[in-house]
Amino acid sequence: ETGVTQTPRHLVMGMTNKKSLKCEQHLGHNAMYWYKQSAKKPLELMFVYSLEERVENNSVPSRFSPECPNSSHLFLHLHTLQPEDSALYLCASSLHDSSFEQYFGPGTRLTVT
Amino acid sequence: AQKITQTQPGMFVQEKEAVTLDCTYDTSDQSYGLFWYKQPSSGEMIFLIYQGSYDEQNATEGRYSLNFQKARKSANLVISASQLGDSAMYFCAMREGDAGGTSYGKLTFGQGTILTVHP
């Protein structure tokens, strides 16, 4: 148990669907992150939130929309995705955005059909 | 150019033996951090060990040690006395940060190495 939970663990959606991924951290951290892990590609940082404010958007398409309503919760809203968006989406948190250690959740395995 | 390079797609080791997983990095920053993470088949990334660019001693955490060679820009992970539970994907990552600035926790990951421990 890492203290970072993600739901759902698996998601299959069509290209016209709208869905959301949820991440919750129980560690009292102030920074949260979304990463994308595609097959045969390195883990890619998507978004960084620090104290509920987005501080980094790593050139992510607008069909991915993050939301951080408070320091414990992070969402990734998905809309009109493409099959190449199928991947493992990992959430992480750290005490501060300058902290070295990031704690990861178990990920959501997304398949876009 | 890739910032983190892991040249070993897969490695095999006998239980109780030591294994070294290679990682080289590329940065022009003077201040940076190097990390190793373990990803079991369940998916979560587990932090193993950290080495700061100014640390003179190699980092160690239990059976994990980081062989940091700054001039060669390498940060190899050494796992001693391998166990069956060590079978997983291992990622090397780097966080760059100039003095007085912040990289907002941005980690750059390598491609990963799949380690298989044989009984």
Contacts between the chains, C-beta under 8 A, distances in Angstrom:
chain1	res1	chain2	res2	distance
A	2	B	44	6.0
A	2	B	46	7.5
A	31	B	104	8.0
A	31	B	105	5.8
A	33	B	105	6.6
A	40	B	111	7.7
A	41	B	111	7.6
A	42	B	4	7.1
A	42	B	91	7.9
A	42	B	108	7.5
A	42	B	109	4.4
A	42	B	110	5.9
A	42	B	111	5.4
A	42	B	112	7.5
A	43	B	45	7.9
A	43	B	91	6.7
A	43	B	93	7.7
A	43	B	107	7.7
A	43	B	109	3.9
A	44	B	109	7.8
A	45	B	106	5.4
A	45	B	107	6.5
A	45	B	108	7.8
A	48	B	104	4.9
A	48	B	105	5.9
A	48	B	106	6.8
A	50	B	104	6.8
A	55	B	104	4.8
A	56	B	104	4.8
A	56	B	106	6.4
A	58	B	106	7.7
A	88	B	43	6.1
A	90	B	43	7.6
A	90	B	44	7.9
A	90	B	45	6.4
A	92	B	45	7.3
A	94	B	105	5.7
A	97	B	102	6.8
A	97	B	104	4.8
A	97	B	105	4.6
A	98	B	97	7.8
A	98	B	102	5.4
A	98	B	104	7.8
A	98	B	105	6.8
A	99	B	105	6.8
A	100	B	33	5.3
A	100	B	35	7.4
A	100	B	50	5.6
A	100	B	52	7.8
A	100	B	95	6.7
A	101	B	47	5.6
A	101	B	50	6.8
A	102	B	47	7.0
A	102	B	105	6.6
A	102	B	107	6.7
A	103	B	47	7.0
A	104	B	37	7.6
A	104	B	44	5.4
A	104	B	45	3.7
A	104	B	46	7.4
A	104	B	47	7.9
A	105	B	44	6.3
A	106	B	42	6.2
A	106	B	43	4.9
A	106	B	44	4.3
A	107	B	43	4.1
A	107	B	44	6.6
A	109	B	43	7.3
